Amino acid sequence: MIYLDNSATTRQFPEVTETMIKYMEEYFGNPSSLYQLGVDSEKAIKTARRRVLEAMGLGDGRVYFTSGGTEGDNMAVFGAVKALRRRGNKIVTTAVEHPAVLECCKALQEQGFDVEYIGVDRNCRLDTAALEDAIDDKTILVSVMHVNNEVGTVMPVNRIKEIMKAKNAPGIFHCDSVQSFGKLNLCNDADVITVSGHKIHGPKGTGAVYVGEGTNLPAFICGGGQESGKRSGTENVPAIAGFGVAAEISEITRKESMAAASKIRDRLAEGLRAKISDMVINSPEQTGEREGMCCPYILNVSFPGTRGEVLLHTLEQDGIYVSTGSACSSNKKGQSHVLKAMGLTDREIEGTLRFSFGQMNDIDEIDVVTEKVAAAVKRFRKLGSFR
């Protein structure tokens, strides 16, 4: 099996699984219990919280555990608006955010909030002039992702807080960092950052919200007061402990992993371009951490005149797993809102595949993938479907 859909989810590190089993079978106490079994569980949560915060590299701030990126984004968007709604009515975001942010913004729009969606160019680079024009002294929330989950473009997140200050915007800057956590340096100017465990070889159903000093979000789930009263409910100790281990490993191996991912991505792009001359690369060509570059863990390409879903299932028969876009909305009908916002034609969008890499990929796999993709494209076109 060659798994190249790591932006959807990742295989767990063995150390993560071992940790989770330990807290399922041996240290299974409720962390709110007063006896030692509960105390041990509480210690596991504290250790995981420290590991996640250290992996973020942001210094002071608070980390609250969630069930994943989607819950975290909901907590950030709705929480920011609830906290600041008396100070303004405007929300600024982008047209290419994850549905977890966009759907929240649409819901708030229906409630009467003024939401402005900033556009992007052909490589998903944000229109920073439009962003600057949109932010004003009534802006209570700016939500911009760090790395786009479909094409990998690095957004200009390190400039946003400066713009907000210049415009006297009272709002909170939320940065969805699900695709950058454990891979790139996070934005140290964001007020709220959301991350996910299963994108960094941790368990599914885990995530975290970072809230910086001077920022306060209201309670998202009321009840017994867990997570400092922000998200009540008995904590999932095995998953949280596993998430902490994944965060620690990802941070320790981050530079080495990024260099390996860059080589894998370049090999795949070069190989596909050599075999399929009319292939279109939708991701930015240059990889790196700076704005406008591409996070090296993602490569989005179009094979005009094909159908991505057919190619996906053809590759699946050869034990190769890729995607046509975001797994969080792939079961919905309709075209990718990201590729549409980038200005791709319907023909290009229809023939799109996303390859995404993780720490368990090997560069030796790539030549096999290149051959199989080229064969699948050739087979599709030979059957008379080329338009």
Order of alpha helices (4+ residues) and beta strands (2+ residues): beta-alpha-alpha-beta-alpha-beta-alpha-beta-alpha-beta-alpha-beta-beta-beta-alpha-alpha-beta-beta-alpha-beta-alpha-alpha-beta-alpha
